[in-house]
Each structure stands twice: as structure tokens, then as C-alpha cells.
Amino acid sequence: ICGSSPASNTIIVVPGTVPTAPTITGSTGPVCGTEKVTLTVGACTSGTIKWSTGETTSTISVGAGSYTATCINSCGSSPASNTITVTMGATPQPPTLTTNKSTVCGTEKATLTASGCNGTVTWSVGGTGTTKEVGAGTYTATCTNACGTSAASLPIVIGSEPLPTAPVVTTDKTVCCDGEKATLRATGCNGTVTWSTGATGTTIQVGESGNYTATCTTTCGTSSSSTPVTIQKLSKPSAPTITGSTGPVCGNEKVTLTASACTTGTLKWSTGETTSTISVGAGTYSAVCENICGSSPASNTIIVVPGTVPTAPAISGSTGPVCGTEKVTLTASACTSGTIKWSTGETTSTISVGAGTYTATCINSCGSSPASNTITVTQGATPQPPTLTTNKSTVCGTEKATLT
């Protein structure tokens, strides 16, 4: 009734607008199998996101496909966002194999490397990883990821170099005399020659007795030992010693001589014989010991003397006389170098004999002595009648006479 107030403050309700298109970001793949990439939307602050998948979160996980998003409010829907196409991955290509060496020696290893695999490398000999240590052989690898397993790679071949063979050792001599040396030479080694003495090189000189070998060492290792070469160190031998009887010998009699102390050479007698014992007659004998280094001084000398015919023995004994079966004993002496032989044929030093004439000789291998002295044993004669006498020619009663 009193009138109208002034106008209140003014509120202006502005008209809304359709939101602008959002921007989406994320990986384009590729993806394989159940693999997902994450897409994220931005620039939709005045509305609600709506993906072409129907999802409304600010990020989504998706597989292969093309994706957009819009921003929606009460005024409507924005234009579609930029498009992200997530591609489908393909089965991987085989990896490429390389090696740090094409041949190996002995237990040596080569390192294989697989490249170009965005996944897991699996080797034909087992095991995984981008590198593999292997010996001699042929090798391949495959690449595996979510899209599958590749075909085998091109093969890579690792060759093998064997251990070196033992060298061949030769020598210019097998016996070294005082001051000499043998030259040993090793051939057939394409590496370093090492000798059993510890020396290296293809040749060495040695002067001591022993068995010598060599080995060959290369990057592949060390060979077995060569066949031994035996070197003998010798000096001129010392004089041998000879022993044996000095005789005497007669006719074809022999004595045995023996040589010793010739262990480093060959025995040679002054007769030319080479056995350790010889049978010889009268003469002068010695021996030497010879080897490749020369001849020893001569041994001691043995003189085998020739025998002589023995001298006549002496016989002694009774000359008798003897009667009937009576005997006397004759004895022969001075036959020390032979055997007695009596004129009776007996050979003992004493004989028992009756009447007769007797001699003896002394016999050895050189012959018979002259006859000894002669002993004649005489034959006794029948005795003459005795002569009788008496102290009285008559006796009385019990009286006695004595007869002589």
C-alpha cells in the first residue's frame, strides 16, 4: 500500500555450452594375446568421460583396436576426441646370432649373442638369455613373446681345433762320450715345445744319461709327451781284470781264463775272442774293454807256461835176497808232476816184489821220463848143512851133552 521497493540484486543464470572434445593419450601397441595398453583421457573438467568402449573412467586398459572418447554434460556431448589405434602384434622374427670366435680348442668356450628379440631368447641346447657359452657344435635360437615363438634362427657353427699332437723327437747321437753332447730336435709342433728338462725351443743339447721327451703347447692346450729318446753318457772303459791258471800245460791241454770288470763295453782278448772266458794253451794273454768311446788300457797279463817231460824218479828198497813167496818193498820218489809207472805196470808209489830187476818212470801229459835207477832183488839159494859140535862125546846116567 505504501509502494514498491527498489529492485534486488541481479543474478544472471548463464546458458551452458557443449564441452569441447577431450584428448586421449597412451601406447599404440602392438599388443599380443591378452596384452593391454593403458589409455588416459584429459581436458574433460566440465563433464563426464565416455569412451568408445562405453567405459567412463579417466583411464582404461585395452587390447588391439581404435579408441576415442567424448565429454558429456547436461548441454550435450562433445565432439569425439583424437583416435588412438592400438595395433595387433605379429609372431616375432628369429633372432640374429653372432659369436666372439668361430673355433674353440679343448675346453675353450665361444660366447654366442642373440639380438633382435623383444622377448625371451631360448637356445637349441637349452637355456635362455641373450648370451650363451658353448663348445664346438651347431646352434640356433628362437624368440618368444606374447605373440608366439619365432622360427629358429639361422644356425651358427662353432668349429673345434683339437689338442696338438705330441712332437717327434730325433737325436744326432744316442751315446755321448766324455765332453760330447747330443742335439735333440722336436718337429711337428705348431706352438711352443717344452722339454722334460724344462727347456723350451725346437732343439736342445744334452750330455747326461737319461730319457728325454717333449710336449707341444698351443692355444688349444698341451699335447701328450713324445716318445722318449734315450741318451747314454759313456767314458772310455777301465781295464778289465783277468784270472786263471798259469799252467803248465802240455800238448793239447787247456786252462780257463776269465775276464771281469768290463760292464760298460765289449771284452776283447789278445786272441781276438770276445767271450768272458776262454780256454787256452801255453802263451801270454791279456784283454781290453771296448765301447763306442774307445778302448781301455790292457788288463793284467797271464802267462800260461808250457809243461816239460818229468825227470826220472828215484827208487829205493831192499835188494833181497828173497826165497819162495818172500817180498821186499820198493818205493819211488821225485815224481811230483806226474804219475809213477813201474816196470811191473803198477802205478802206486810203493810196490811189493819178489826176486827180479825193477825200474820206474814218471809220466805226465808232456810224456814219460827216462827210467829210474835199477834195483835188482836177488833170489836166495838153498842153505848149506850146518856144522855140529859137542862139549863131550859120552855121558853117564842123567848127564847131558851140549850140541852146537
VOGU-3710 file (C-alpha; in Angstrom, 3 decimals, decimal comma):
1> icgsspasnt> 0,000/0,000/0,000  2,975/2,146/0,646  4,626/1,439/-2,706  7,256/-0,844/-4,421  10,854/-1,391/-3,216  13,816/-0,908/-5,388  14,957/-3,934/-7,424  17,014/-6,667/-5,652  20,465/-7,641/-6,674  20,594/-9,361/-10,028
11> iivvpgtvpt> 21,506/-12,983/-10,644  22,354/-13,868/-14,162  21,957/-17,558/-14,992  24,204/-18,103/-17,949  23,367/-20,649/-20,627  25,542/-23,792/-20,601  27,706/-24,957/-23,538  28,502/-28,316/-25,017  32,004/-29,380/-23,725  34,972/-29,388/-26,024
21> aptitgstgp> 36,447/-32,673/-27,272  38,808/-34,314/-24,760  42,358/-35,515/-25,591  43,387/-39,116/-25,102  46,959/-40,421/-24,768  48,574/-43,872/-24,458  50,586/-46,585/-26,252  49,597/-47,706/-29,700  50,981/-51,201/-29,040  51,473/-53,510/-30,687
31> vcgtekvtlt> 49,853/-55,984/-28,299  49,631/-59,733/-28,476  47,207/-62,174/-26,930  45,892/-60,783/-23,652  48,359/-57,918/-23,568  46,817/-54,473/-22,714  47,865/-50,860/-23,032  46,571/-48,009/-20,868  44,755/-45,048/-22,443  44,206/-41,837/-20,485
41> vgactsgtik> 41,781/-39,006/-21,181  42,391/-35,349/-20,345  40,572/-31,958/-20,772  37,138/-33,078/-19,616  36,734/-30,980/-16,481  33,083/-29,914/-17,071  31,580/-33,222/-17,846  31,819/-36,965/-17,727  34,115/-39,062/-19,874  32,605/-41,628/-22,130
51> wstgettsti> 34,944/-43,902/-24,087  34,021/-45,511/-27,338  34,083/-48,737/-25,306  31,344/-47,345/-23,074  33,685/-47,005/-20,088  33,572/-43,768/-18,087  36,802/-43,849/-16,087  39,643/-41,477/-16,865  41,938/-44,432/-17,778  41,133/-47,699/-19,457
61> svgagsytat> 43,140/-50,850/-20,325  42,528/-52,089/-23,846  43,778/-54,565/-26,388  44,163/-54,054/-30,122  41,577/-51,659/-31,644  40,727/-47,980/-32,335  39,614/-45,851/-29,403  38,035/-42,366/-28,885  36,316/-40,581/-26,041  33,717/-37,790/-25,582
71> cinscgsspa> 32,993/-35,433/-22,738  29,281/-35,262/-21,802  27,403/-32,742/-19,679  23,790/-31,576/-19,439  24,222/-29,458/-22,531  25,221/-32,427/-24,620  28,183/-34,402/-25,814  31,453/-33,031/-27,070  32,889/-33,992/-30,417  34,933/-37,170/-30,397
81> sntitvtmga> 38,482/-36,962/-29,152  41,530/-37,809/-31,174  41,726/-41,515/-32,152  44,330/-43,930/-30,801  44,718/-47,170/-32,696  46,354/-50,000/-30,731  47,852/-52,423/-33,252  47,936/-56,256/-33,021  51,483/-57,644/-32,679  52,850/-60,327/-35,030
91> tpqpptlttn> 54,835/-63,530/-34,222  58,428/-62,365/-33,570  61,192/-62,739/-36,122  64,022/-65,190/-35,388  66,896/-63,565/-33,507  70,241/-62,903/-35,167  73,137/-64,893/-33,731  76,756/-63,739/-33,566  79,845/-65,242/-31,898  83,093/-63,916/-30,488
101> kstvcgteka> 85,058/-66,802/-32,067  84,347/-69,340/-34,780  86,535/-72,163/-33,412  87,384/-73,381/-29,933  90,217/-75,521/-28,582  89,913/-78,242/-25,965  87,624/-76,983/-23,190  87,602/-73,432/-24,553  84,173/-71,762/-24,954  82,725/-69,371/-27,516
111> tltasgcngt> 80,145/-66,726/-26,474  77,017/-66,635/-28,658  74,907/-63,436/-28,645  71,271/-63,234/-29,829  69,981/-59,824/-30,945  66,728/-58,512/-32,386  64,425/-60,315/-29,941  61,857/-58,267/-27,973  61,083/-61,238/-25,807  62,781/-64,308/-24,405
121> vtwsvggtgt> 65,646/-65,975/-26,305  65,635/-69,783/-25,994  68,710/-71,711/-27,198  68,657/-75,009/-29,103  70,910/-76,584/-26,440  68,672/-75,393/-23,604  68,746/-72,266/-21,518  67,525/-68,753/-22,073  69,080/-65,327/-22,274  70,690/-63,196/-24,907
131> tkevgagtyt> 74,142/-64,816/-24,475  75,285/-68,417/-24,253  78,736/-70,002/-23,712  79,213/-73,111/-25,856  81,827/-75,501/-27,112  82,133/-76,830/-30,658  78,791/-77,557/-32,380  75,881/-76,103/-34,361  73,476/-73,772/-32,528  70,161/-71,947/-33,158
141> atctnacgts> 67,813/-69,865/-31,017  64,170/-68,753/-31,025  62,438/-65,606/-29,774  59,301/-65,941/-27,691  56,853/-63,180/-26,652  53,112/-62,908/-26,088  52,542/-63,148/-29,825  54,225/-66,588/-30,016  57,575/-68,175/-30,792  59,644/-67,375/-33,823
151> aaslpivigs> 61,119/-69,890/-36,198  64,669/-70,992/-35,413  67,393/-68,549/-36,225  69,953/-69,189/-38,889  72,396/-71,759/-37,444  75,810/-70,686/-36,235  78,609/-73,262/-36,357  81,473/-73,306/-33,859  84,375/-75,401/-35,112  86,803/-77,399/-32,979
161> eplptapvvt> 90,578/-77,366/-33,024  91,947/-80,492/-31,305  94,752/-80,577/-28,754  98,125/-80,580/-30,508  99,755/-83,932/-31,159  102,983/-84,870/-29,439  106,073/-83,692/-31,337  108,506/-86,130/-32,925  111,901/-86,058/-31,206  115,094/-87,111/-33,028
171> tdktvccdge> 118,740/-87,062/-31,975  122,048/-86,932/-33,806  123,560/-89,478/-31,381  122,406/-91,768/-28,615  125,765/-92,121/-26,850  127,819/-89,203/-25,554  131,466/-89,801/-24,731  133,287/-87,533/-22,281  132,637/-83,887/-23,199  130,248/-84,690/-26,060
181> katlratgcn> 126,630/-83,513/-26,332  123,683/-84,870/-28,283  121,394/-82,474/-30,163  117,706/-83,284/-29,704  115,268/-81,844/-32,259  111,449/-81,696/-31,966  109,348/-81,439/-35,127  105,623/-81,316/-35,886  104,701/-78,668/-33,268  102,875/-75,514/-34,391
191> gtvtwstgat> 103,321/-73,963/-30,979  105,814/-73,996/-28,115  107,988/-77,067/-27,500  108,687/-77,760/-23,818  111,285/-80,408/-22,937  111,282/-82,756/-19,978  114,344/-80,810/-18,777  112,221/-77,653/-18,542  113,898/-76,017/-21,539  111,842/-74,658/-24,448
201> gttiqvgesg> 112,562/-74,437/-28,147  112,739/-76,871/-31,013  116,311/-78,017/-30,228  118,309/-78,634/-27,058  121,708/-80,148/-26,315  122,156/-82,743/-23,574  125,172/-84,646/-22,321  123,830/-86,676/-19,402  122,310/-90,140/-19,462  118,511/-90,130/-19,360
211> nytatctttc> 115,208/-90,419/-21,195  114,175/-87,160/-22,865  110,661/-86,184/-24,020  108,915/-83,044/-25,257  105,373/-81,631/-25,382  103,716/-79,152/-27,744  101,624/-76,284/-26,342  99,222/-74,160/-28,429  96,168/-72,057/-27,599  94,270/-75,346/-27,605
221> gtsssstpvt> 96,334/-76,838/-24,767  99,335/-79,113/-24,266  99,938/-82,399/-26,072  100,905/-85,667/-24,504  104,621/-86,378/-24,143  106,598/-87,544/-27,152  108,156/-90,983/-27,416  111,217/-90,933/-25,132  114,689/-90,676/-26,649  117,349/-92,381/-24,537
231> iqklskpsap> 120,780/-90,782/-24,274  123,658/-92,665/-22,633  126,730/-90,911/-21,298  129,851/-93,085/-21,547  133,537/-92,835/-20,760  136,332/-94,979/-22,098  136,114/-98,188/-20,066  138,671/-99,067/-17,410  140,948/-102,053/-17,880  139,386/-105,449/-17,165
241> titgstgpvc> 140,898/-107,965/-14,777  141,757/-111,490/-15,923  142,249/-114,509/-13,705  143,052/-118,168/-14,307  145,710/-120,862/-14,104  149,182/-120,212/-15,423  149,672/-123,900/-16,242  151,943/-125,560/-17,033  150,154/-127,206/-19,966  151,368/-129,910/-22,324
251> gnekvtltas> 150,188/-130,982/-25,730  146,548/-130,023/-26,234  145,915/-129,248/-22,573  143,986/-126,035/-21,866  143,468/-123,710/-18,939  140,468/-121,393/-18,487  140,995/-117,652/-18,239  138,174/-115,362/-17,025  137,824/-111,597/-17,547  135,772/-109,331/-15,263
261> acttgtlkws> 135,070/-105,608/-14,746  134,033/-104,871/-18,339  130,461/-103,706/-17,659  130,404/-100,673/-19,977  131,770/-102,225/-23,121  132,680/-105,354/-25,034  135,519/-107,630/-23,964  138,266/-108,347/-26,461  141,077/-110,823/-25,696  144,518/-110,668/-27,196
271> tgettstisv> 143,420/-113,846/-29,020  140,569/-111,921/-30,673  137,894/-113,763/-28,699  135,073/-111,757/-27,056  133,562/-114,162/-24,523  134,095/-113,610/-20,802  136,015/-116,918/-20,503  138,416/-118,550/-22,915  140,296/-121,863/-22,961  143,939/-121,520/-23,981
281> gagtysavce> 147,188/-123,387/-24,157  150,644/-122,051/-23,415  151,109/-118,393/-24,228  150,801/-114,800/-22,995  147,280/-113,400/-22,637  145,625/-110,051/-21,880  142,305/-108,342/-22,648  140,835/-104,889/-23,226  137,311/-103,483/-22,803  135,982/-101,591/-25,829
291> nicgsspasn> 132,947/-99,347/-26,267  131,885/-96,613/-28,630  134,143/-94,168/-26,791  137,297/-96,222/-27,296  139,387/-98,984/-25,787  140,553/-99,390/-22,205  144,186/-99,938/-21,259  145,257/-103,580/-21,390  144,417/-105,806/-18,454  146,953/-107,614/-16,329
301> tiivvpgtvp> 148,885/-110,295/-18,243  148,666/-114,031/-17,575  151,448/-116,217/-18,941  150,471/-119,863/-19,327  153,755/-121,762/-19,284  154,370/-124,913/-21,322  154,897/-128,132/-19,387  158,060/-130,319/-19,614  158,698/-134,068/-19,648  159,312/-135,087/-15,990
311> tapaisgstg> 162,750/-136,137/-14,752  163,442/-139,760/-13,854  162,171/-140,783/-10,426  164,375/-142,442/-7,797  163,501/-145,849/-6,412  164,786/-147,387/-3,209  164,313/-150,572/-1,249  165,879/-153,923/-0,264  167,709/-155,935/-2,882  166,903/-159,200/-1,116
321> pvcgtekvtl> 167,734/-161,949/-1,396  164,256/-163,434/-1,188  163,150/-167,038/-1,190  159,822/-168,582/-2,066  156,975/-166,062/-1,604  159,072/-163,582/0,240  158,640/-159,895/-0,854  160,551/-156,693/-0,454  159,096/-153,150/-0,662  160,314/-150,750/-3,309
331> tasactsgti> 159,466/-147,020/-3,126  159,524/-144,443/-5,944  160,069/-140,721/-5,209  160,690/-137,448/-7,090  157,629/-137,764/-9,348  155,639/-134,732/-8,167  154,477/-133,576/-11,600  153,209/-136,845/-12,979  152,209/-140,427/-12,306  154,577/-143,275/-11,394
341> kwstgettst> 154,670/-146,244/-13,695  156,760/-149,263/-12,587  158,352/-151,751/-14,924  155,774/-154,163/-13,451  152,977/-151,934/-14,765  151,933/-150,851/-11,297  151,277/-147,133/-10,630  151,438/-146,823/-6,844  154,367/-145,119/-5,163  155,326/-148,359/-3,354
351> isvgagtyta> 155,203/-151,948/-4,582  155,925/-155,334/-3,019  158,047/-157,609/-5,238  159,950/-160,820/-5,260  163,264/-161,524/-6,964  163,787/-159,537/-10,154  165,053/-156,309/-11,707  162,901/-153,202/-11,289  162,751/-149,631/-12,630  160,102/-146,868/-12,732
361> tcinscgssp> 159,240/-143,862/-14,899  157,278/-140,631/-14,183  154,562/-139,874/-16,746  152,575/-136,635/-17,313  150,740/-135,081/-20,265  154,042/-133,958/-21,716  155,426/-137,513/-21,865  157,400/-140,091/-19,925  160,613/-139,542/-18,012  163,742/-141,670/-18,532
371> asntitvtqg> 163,841/-144,841/-16,456  164,829/-144,565/-12,835  167,790/-146,299/-11,248  167,554/-150,103/-11,299  167,077/-152,256/-8,198  167,736/-155,961/-8,525  166,171/-158,147/-5,866  168,221/-161,396/-5,742  166,903/-164,901/-5,380  168,142/-166,656/-2,223
381> atpqpptltt> 169,982/-170,126/-2,602  169,268/-173,392/-0,653  171,395/-173,173/2,580  174,487/-175,369/3,263  174,223/-178,070/6,050  175,211/-176,699/9,433  178,334/-177,953/11,292  177,664/-179,635/14,672  179,996/-179,783/17,664  179,635/-181,163/21,235
391> nkstvcgtek> 181,240/-180,455/24,552  181,537/-184,147/25,384  181,331/-187,213/23,385  179,911/-189,510/26,141  177,518/-189,075/29,012  176,836/-191,095/32,141  173,482/-191,604/33,790  171,468/-188,376/33,593  174,373/-186,358/32,369  173,766/-184,122/29,305
401> atlt> 175,962/-183,118/26,403  175,538/-179,688/24,702  175,370/-179,724/20,921  176,182/-176,535/18,950
//
